[in-house]
Amino acid sequence: MAKYFQVMGPQGMSAVRLDSQGRATVQYTAKNVTGAAIDGRAVLVSVPATNAASGVVQKGWVKIDGLAERHFNRDQEEVFLVKIAAPPGSPAGKYTFRLDVVSVAKPDEGDAGPASEFDVIATTAKASGDSKWLLIIIVIILVLLIGGLTTWLLMRKSGGTKTSAQTPPDKSPDACRAGFVWRQAVPTDHV
């Protein structure tokens, strides 16, 4: 098989580290080594190829960012960015893929790039759901507390002072003036 492209991985690194959201970007460089201009197409391949149905490429976790098909002049290099996005709740484990570059004119002929591997750590999708419920419960408690406090203050204010229009004036010598409250320190206290 003729060699068309030299495909290089991300600066000699085969292990890719995902961020906290399960994402990463990998850069591959492909160089035309045919000695003439050629059109090439980048193709992602899940590794091992024997278990391709459950591979990261077929699941859509790994995608080429930008155009997959490019024109290569003689000795020209092209950079292909590959985006990794493992969805929340993905099964934990090691996943491997590679980027191959094939000839557009002869899609069965091309060159394989080095394999890249990434680890998916058991995500805490359930924990984030629990924290959502915790937040909802806290908001409900705060609303009830504020509503209860407001109701208590309004009832206290309206029930604590009675105007002379609300109660008939008492003519007894022990009656309080309007706006005052009987203190009842002792039964004989008439202040």
Backbone as CSV, one residue per row, in Angstrom:
resi,resn,N_x,N_y,N_z,CA_x,CA_y,CA_z,C_x,C_y,C_z
1,MET,0.837,-1.167,0.000,0.000,0.000,0.000,0.892,1.245,0.000
2,ALA,0.539,2.196,-0.825,1.338,3.417,-0.950,1.113,4.316,0.259
3,LYS,2.149,5.041,0.653,2.038,5.970,1.771,1.667,7.344,1.235
4,TYR,0.572,7.887,1.757,0.087,9.195,1.310,0.358,10.289,2.353
5,PHE,0.112,9.953,3.615,0.186,10.967,4.664,0.988,10.460,5.853
6,GLN,1.654,11.392,6.492,2.277,11.117,7.779,1.377,11.792,8.816
7,VAL,0.770,10.983,9.668,-0.170,11.510,10.666,0.496,11.466,12.035
8,MET,0.562,12.632,12.672,1.200,12.748,13.986,0.156,13.132,15.032
9,GLY,0.293,12.537,16.190,-0.647,12.788,17.287,-0.283,14.029,18.071
10,PRO,-0.953,14.220,19.181,-0.748,15.415,20.006,0.590,15.411,20.728
11,GLN,1.621,15.882,20.066,2.964,16.051,20.614,3.459,14.811,21.350
12,GLY,3.266,13.665,20.736,3.773,12.422,21.286,2.991,11.884,22.467
13,MET,1.921,12.548,22.847,1.123,12.079,23.981,0.016,11.169,23.478
14,SER,-0.145,10.046,24.127,-1.230,9.155,23.735,-2.398,9.233,24.716
15,ALA,-2.151,9.723,25.943,-3.215,9.845,26.941,-3.729,11.278,26.971
16,VAL,-5.025,11.411,26.871,-5.677,12.725,26.875,-6.422,12.872,28.192
17,ARG,-6.276,14.022,28.811,-6.947,14.264,30.090,-8.207,15.088,29.850
18,LEU,-9.346,14.580,30.322,-10.617,15.279,30.183,-10.781,16.296,31.307
19,ASP,-11.495,17.385,31.028,-11.771,18.358,32.081,-12.920,17.853,32.960
20,SER,-13.364,18.677,33.898,-14.393,18.251,34.843,-15.739,17.983,34.173
21,GLN,-15.922,18.494,32.967,-17.175,18.268,32.236,-17.044,17.140,31.225
22,GLY,-15.928,16.426,31.241,-15.724,15.300,30.331,-15.363,15.725,28.928
23,ARG,-14.667,16.852,28.776,-14.325,17.374,27.454,-12.822,17.580,27.312
24,ALA,-12.375,17.513,26.057,-10.971,17.786,25.733,-10.870,18.019,24.235
25,THR,-9.757,18.616,23.823,-9.467,18.819,22.409,-8.100,18.214,22.125
26,VAL,-8.022,17.449,21.028,-6.774,16.801,20.627,-6.414,17.322,19.245
27,GLN,-5.140,17.613,19.065,-4.669,18.141,17.775,-3.819,17.098,17.062
28,TYR,-4.226,16.780,15.831,-3.462,15.885,14.959,-2.922,16.708,13.792
29,THR,-1.723,16.339,13.344,-1.130,16.987,12.173,-0.906,15.924,11.106
30,ALA,-1.364,16.242,9.891,-1.176,15.318,8.757,-0.346,16.019,7.701
31,LYS,0.660,15.318,7.181,1.545,15.896,6.175,1.471,15.059,4.906
32,ASN,1.349,15.744,3.779,1.348,15.091,2.473,2.780,14.639,2.173
33,VAL,2.964,13.321,1.977,4.297,12.784,1.697,4.362,12.121,0.312
34,THR,3.387,12.452,-0.544,3.352,11.810,-1.869,4.301,12.469,-2.866
35,GLY,4.700,13.697,-2.623,5.531,14.423,-3.581,4.689,15.155,-4.622
36,ALA,3.354,15.091,-4.499,2.446,15.797,-5.414,1.243,16.273,-4.606
37,ALA,0.429,17.164,-5.191,-0.779,17.637,-4.517,-1.785,16.493,-4.434
38,ILE,-2.530,16.469,-3.347,-3.512,15.394,-3.131,-4.626,15.920,-2.228
39,ASP,-5.824,15.384,-2.425,-6.939,15.700,-1.532,-7.034,14.589,-0.494
40,GLY,-7.138,15.003,0.776,-7.204,14.024,1.860,-8.434,14.234,2.723
41,ARG,-8.830,13.170,3.378,-9.994,13.219,4.267,-9.617,12.574,5.601
42,ALA,-9.889,13.302,6.681,-9.647,12.765,8.022,-10.832,11.891,8.423
43,VAL,-10.521,10.748,8.999,-11.533,9.791,9.425,-11.192,9.343,10.843
44,LEU,-12.170,9.386,11.732,-11.964,8.910,13.099,-12.312,7.429,13.176
45,VAL,-11.510,6.693,13.929,-11.695,5.254,14.061,-11.642,4.897,15.543
46,SER,-12.648,4.153,15.995,-12.623,3.637,17.365,-11.649,2.475,17.437
47,VAL,-10.939,2.373,18.539,-9.986,1.286,18.728,-10.412,0.530,19.976
48,PRO,-10.517,-0.774,19.949,-10.231,-1.679,18.840,-11.373,-1.664,17.826
49,ALA,-11.003,-1.889,16.590,-11.975,-1.860,15.500,-12.946,-3.033,15.562
50,THR,-12.578,-4.097,16.262,-13.462,-5.261,16.349,-14.703,-4.966,17.175
51,ASN,-14.628,-3.981,18.064,-15.767,-3.628,18.915,-16.285,-2.257,18.512
52,ALA,-16.372,-2.018,17.212,-16.683,-0.686,16.698,-18.093,-0.223,17.026
53,ALA,-19.036,-1.125,17.199,-20.425,-0.715,17.461,-20.548,0.082,18.753
54,SER,-19.693,-0.211,19.705,-19.761,0.508,20.975,-18.611,1.491,21.129
55,GLY,-17.950,1.810,20.035,-16.805,2.715,20.098,-17.209,4.163,20.303
56,VAL,-16.235,4.955,20.739,-16.495,6.357,21.045,-16.858,7.173,19.807
57,VAL,-16.366,6.761,18.645,-16.704,7.483,17.407,-18.173,7.244,17.062
58,GLN,-18.614,5.993,17.142,-19.998,5.661,16.816,-20.973,6.278,17.823
59,LYS,-20.543,6.426,19.061,-21.406,7.036,20.077,-21.483,8.557,19.922
60,GLY,-20.589,9.118,19.133,-20.585,10.568,18.936,-19.822,11.334,19.998
61,TRP,-19.031,10.638,20.806,-18.242,11.312,21.833,-17.039,12.017,21.238
62,VAL,-16.566,11.552,20.085,-15.359,12.079,19.455,-15.741,12.558,18.062
63,LYS,-15.443,13.830,17.767,-15.805,14.407,16.470,-14.688,15.320,15.966
64,ILE,-14.595,15.412,14.641,-13.634,16.331,14.030,-14.250,17.725,14.057
65,ASP,-13.474,18.691,14.534,-13.925,20.075,14.586,-13.453,20.773,13.314
66,GLY,-14.372,21.113,12.454,-14.005,21.757,11.195,-14.134,20.796,10.031
67,LEU,-13.527,21.178,8.909,-13.612,20.369,7.697,-12.758,19.116,7.809
68,ALA,-13.347,17.992,7.443,-12.605,16.734,7.461,-11.859,16.533,6.149
69,GLU,-12.352,17.126,5.074,-11.733,16.954,3.756,-10.954,18.223,3.400
70,ARG,-9.684,18.023,3.010,-8.823,19.183,2.724,-7.925,18.884,1.529
71,HIS,-7.484,19.962,0.877,-6.520,19.850,-0.223,-5.121,20.047,0.353
72,PHE,-4.226,19.118,0.042,-2.846,19.170,0.496,-1.951,19.440,-0.703
73,ASN,-1.231,20.547,-0.675,-0.186,20.759,-1.678,0.992,19.861,-1.330
74,ARG,1.969,19.820,-2.194,3.157,18.978,-1.961,3.837,19.376,-0.659
75,ASP,4.097,18.398,0.210,4.750,18.567,1.512,3.975,19.468,2.491
76,GLN,2.711,19.715,2.202,1.917,20.591,3.074,1.381,19.824,4.276
77,GLU,1.342,20.521,5.425,0.771,19.964,6.649,-0.586,20.618,6.921
78,GLU,-1.494,19.848,7.449,-2.809,20.339,7.866,-3.048,19.878,9.297
79,VAL,-3.671,20.746,10.062,-3.981,20.428,11.455,-5.469,20.100,11.570
80,PHE,-5.756,18.981,12.214,-7.131,18.566,12.469,-7.361,18.578,13.977
81,LEU,-8.417,19.266,14.391,-8.773,19.282,15.808,-9.878,18.261,16.044
82,VAL,-9.699,17.478,17.072,-10.686,16.475,17.445,-11.226,16.856,18.813
83,LYS,-12.547,16.969,18.903,-13.198,17.324,20.168,-13.748,16.060,20.819
84,ILE,-13.452,15.924,22.095,-13.965,14.809,22.892,-14.995,15.383,23.856
85,ALA,-16.153,14.750,23.924,-17.195,15.173,24.857,-17.934,13.932,25.355
86,ALA,-17.501,13.417,26.497,-18.168,12.269,27.111,-19.368,12.800,27.877
87,PRO,-20.587,12.355,27.526,-21.779,12.898,28.186,-21.850,12.514,29.657
88,PRO,-22.541,13.321,30.482,-22.701,12.968,31.895,-23.351,11.599,32.033
89,GLY,-22.879,10.837,32.984,-23.415,9.505,33.208,-22.780,8.442,32.337
90,SER,-21.722,8.806,31.585,-21.035,7.820,30.736,-20.384,6.754,31.598
91,PRO,-20.363,5.520,31.096,-19.706,4.454,31.869,-18.217,4.748,32.048
92,ALA,-17.735,4.521,33.241,-16.317,4.747,33.518,-15.476,3.723,32.755
93,GLY,-14.294,4.153,32.350,-13.383,3.246,31.661,-12.415,3.980,30.769
94,LYS,-11.560,3.197,30.101,-10.581,3.746,29.153,-11.167,3.602,27.753
95,TYR,-11.070,4.664,26.973,-11.589,4.675,25.614,-10.473,5.126,24.676
96,THR,-10.410,4.504,23.511,-9.317,4.762,22.581,-9.868,5.008,21.178
97,PHE,-9.219,5.943,20.481,-9.557,6.240,19.088,-8.292,6.692,18.376
98,ARG,-8.384,6.821,17.068,-7.270,7.391,16.309,-7.840,8.163,15.130
99,LEU,-7.006,9.011,14.563,-7.378,9.774,13.377,-6.565,9.243,12.203
100,ASP,-7.246,8.774,11.175,-6.605,8.336,9.937,-6.865,9.385,8.868
101,VAL,-5.947,9.492,7.925,-6.151,10.382,6.774,-6.049,9.518,5.525
102,VAL,-7.125,9.562,4.715,-7.201,8.737,3.507,-7.245,9.638,2.284
103,SER,-6.949,9.047,1.137,-7.033,9.761,-0.126,-8.501,9.888,-0.518
104,VAL,-8.918,11.085,-0.938,-10.301,11.271,-1.376,-10.548,10.455,-2.637
105,ALA,-9.559,10.400,-3.534,-9.700,9.650,-4.785,-9.757,8.145,-4.533
106,LYS,-9.051,7.669,-3.520,-9.030,6.240,-3.185,-9.295,6.098,-1.689
107,PRO,-10.580,6.163,-1.261,-10.897,6.166,0.171,-10.457,4.927,0.933
108,ASP,-10.160,3.834,0.224,-9.682,2.639,0.911,-8.195,2.695,1.200
109,GLU,-7.526,3.728,0.697,-6.085,3.846,0.904,-5.786,5.105,1.712
110,GLY,-4.979,4.943,2.704,-4.602,6.073,3.547,-3.685,5.611,4.646
111,ASP,-3.491,6.487,5.595,-2.526,6.204,6.653,-3.152,6.461,8.024
112,ALA,-2.821,5.583,8.944,-3.365,5.655,10.299,-2.509,6.545,11.168
113,GLY,-3.179,7.243,12.053,-2.488,8.053,13.041,-2.310,7.273,14.323
114,PRO,-1.563,7.820,15.252,-1.371,7.134,16.535,-2.667,7.162,17.342
115,ALA,-2.848,6.134,18.149,-4.046,6.039,18.983,-3.962,7.022,20.147
116,SER,-5.103,7.582,20.503,-5.221,8.452,21.673,-6.210,7.815,22.635
117,GLU,-5.880,7.873,23.902,-6.701,7.228,24.920,-7.144,8.272,25.937
118,PHE,-8.369,8.125,26.413,-8.837,8.994,27.499,-9.621,8.164,28.501
119,ASP,-9.579,8.614,29.755,-10.272,7.934,30.852,-11.541,8.694,31.192
120,VAL,-12.626,7.957,31.322,-13.862,8.535,31.842,-13.992,8.032,33.266
121,ILE,-14.046,8.966,34.178,-14.205,8.632,35.588,-15.694,8.670,35.881
122,ALA,-16.150,7.804,36.754,-17.577,7.759,37.089,-18.054,9.165,37.416
123,THR,-18.991,9.638,36.626,-19.494,10.995,36.820,-20.487,11.026,37.959
124,THR,-20.675,12.198,38.490,-21.596,12.382,39.601,-22.869,13.057,39.113
125,ALA,-23.443,12.515,38.066,-24.696,13.078,37.553,-25.784,12.962,38.611
126,LYS,-25.776,11.863,39.377,-26.773,11.675,40.420,-26.570,12.702,41.533
127,ALA,-25.316,12.963,41.876,-25.038,13.931,42.925,-25.474,15.324,42.511
128,SER,-25.282,15.679,41.248,-25.718,16.997,40.812,-27.230,17.088,40.841
129,GLY,-27.923,15.970,40.586,-29.375,15.956,40.700,-29.808,16.116,42.144
130,ASP,-29.055,15.471,43.075,-29.352,15.610,44.494,-29.145,17.044,44.951
131,SER,-28.101,17.692,44.462,-27.849,19.075,44.860,-28.937,19.994,44.337
132,LYS,-29.540,19.635,43.206,-30.643,20.439,42.683,-31.836,20.352,43.628
133,TRP,-32.119,19.142,44.130,-33.224,18.981,45.076,-32.939,19.696,46.389
134,LEU,-31.701,19.651,46.818,-31.323,20.346,48.041,-31.556,21.845,47.894
135,LEU,-31.196,22.390,46.761,-31.409,23.815,46.507,-32.898,24.150,46.513
136,ILE,-33.720,23.309,45.907,-35.167,23.543,45.874,-35.739,23.523,47.293
137,ILE,-35.305,22.566,48.111,-35.789,22.476,49.489,-35.391,23.710,50.288
138,ILE,-34.160,24.170,50.107,-33.699,25.371,50.816,-34.526,26.583,50.417
139,VAL,-34.817,26.732,49.124,-35.628,27.872,48.659,-37.031,27.806,49.266
140,ILE,-37.635,26.612,49.311,-38.977,26.471,49.886,-38.963,26.845,51.366
141,ILE,-37.955,26.387,52.100,-37.859,26.710,53.528,-37.705,28.211,53.727
142,LEU,-36.868,28.847,52.916,-36.697,30.297,53.030,-37.984,31.044,52.740
143,VAL,-38.724,30.629,51.722,-39.995,31.281,51.395,-40.977,31.130,52.552
144,LEU,-41.062,29.930,53.140,-41.960,29.717,54.272,-41.547,30.559,55.484
145,LEU,-40.253,30.620,55.765,-39.778,31.430,56.890,-40.081,32.909,56.694
146,ILE,-39.809,33.413,55.511,-40.058,34.835,55.242,-41.553,35.125,55.284
147,GLY,-42.356,34.225,54.689,-43.811,34.406,54.721,-44.354,34.356,56.139
148,GLY,-43.887,33.415,56.952,-44.334,33.301,58.337,-43.933,34.511,59.162
149,LEU,-42.701,34.967,59.003,-42.232,36.139,59.736,-43.024,37.377,59.348
150,THR,-43.295,37.549,58.068,-44.066,38.697,57.597,-45.480,38.659,58.162
151,THR,-46.117,37.488,58.137,-47.468,37.350,58.681,-47.482,37.654,60.174
152,TRP,-46.509,37.121,60.915,-46.432,37.366,62.354,-46.271,38.855,62.654
153,LEU,-45.397,39.529,61.911,-45.183,40.963,62.137,-46.432,41.770,61.818
154,LEU,-47.136,41.431,60.744,-48.354,42.161,60.390,-49.455,41.937,61.423
155,MET,-49.619,40.710,61.906,-50.656,40.429,62.896,-50.317,41.081,64.237
156,ARG,-49.066,41.094,64.589,-48.619,41.698,65.846,-48.866,43.195,65.822
157,LYS,-48.584,43.798,64.682,-48.738,45.236,64.537,-50.211,45.623,64.591
158,SER,-51.044,44.879,63.888,-52.458,45.241,63.845,-53.167,44.877,65.139
159,GLY,-52.739,43.852,65.850,-53.417,43.427,67.076,-52.888,44.113,68.314
160,GLY,-51.719,44.717,68.271,-51.104,45.285,69.468,-51.655,46.633,69.868
161,THR,-52.062,47.482,68.998,-52.557,48.807,69.341,-53.998,48.924,68.899
162,LYS,-54.834,49.353,69.829,-56.255,49.537,69.520,-56.558,51.016,69.654
163,THR,-57.211,51.528,68.700,-57.573,52.942,68.747,-58.903,53.091,69.461
164,SER,-59.227,54.298,69.854,-60.477,54.544,70.561,-61.681,54.275,69.673
165,ALA,-61.500,54.278,68.383,-62.613,53.986,67.485,-62.929,52.498,67.480
166,GLN,-61.956,51.639,67.816,-62.178,50.201,67.801,-62.871,49.727,69.083
167,THR,-62.563,50.324,70.254,-63.165,49.901,71.516,-63.910,51.078,72.132
168,PRO,-65.019,50.793,72.704,-65.758,51.891,73.328,-65.006,52.400,74.552
169,PRO,-65.028,53.688,74.771,-64.313,54.230,75.938,-64.912,53.671,77.231
170,ASP,-64.026,53.278,78.131,-64.437,52.731,79.425,-64.495,53.890,80.407
171,LYS,-65.571,54.018,81.113,-65.763,55.151,82.029,-65.271,54.845,83.433
172,SER,-64.760,53.637,83.671,-64.336,53.289,85.022,-63.056,54.035,85.379
173,PRO,-62.804,54.204,86.657,-61.593,54.931,87.055,-60.315,54.179,86.703
174,ASP,-60.402,52.854,86.511,-59.210,52.088,86.185,-58.979,51.967,84.676
175,ALA,-59.785,52.614,83.870,-59.666,52.488,82.412,-58.425,53.228,81.915
176,CYS,-57.805,52.682,80.879,-56.619,53.312,80.280,-57.054,54.325,79.240
177,ARG,-56.245,55.291,79.066,-56.477,56.230,77.981,-56.197,55.552,76.654
178,ALA,-56.760,56.117,75.594,-56.542,55.567,74.257,-55.046,55.599,73.928
179,GLY,-54.540,54.498,73.416,-53.132,54.401,73.051,-52.261,53.817,74.142
180,PHE,-52.823,53.583,75.351,-52.066,52.999,76.454,-52.586,51.597,76.748
181,VAL,-51.749,50.797,77.417,-52.095,49.430,77.760,-52.011,49.275,79.276
182,TRP,-52.968,48.557,79.864,-52.987,48.296,81.306,-51.788,47.437,81.662
183,ARG,-50.993,47.863,82.607,-49.788,47.119,82.906,-49.997,46.067,83.974
184,GLN,-50.928,46.179,84.822,-51.294,45.217,85.846,-50.088,44.701,86.630
185,ALA,-49.358,45.631,87.183,-48.220,45.221,88.007,-48.738,44.563,89.292
186,VAL,-49.705,45.206,89.941,-50.377,44.639,91.116,-51.847,45.004,91.011
187,PRO,-52.746,44.270,91.683,-54.184,44.580,91.529,-54.568,45.989,91.977
188,THR,-53.811,46.577,92.853,-54.172,47.913,93.334,-53.461,49.017,92.580
189,ASP,-52.685,48.612,91.582,-51.935,49.609,90.788,-52.885,50.248,89.802
190,HIS,-53.074,51.559,89.894,-54.001,52.265,89.010,-53.271,53.211,88.077
191,VAL,-52.034,52.963,87.785,-51.259,53.837,86.899,-51.645,53.558,85.474
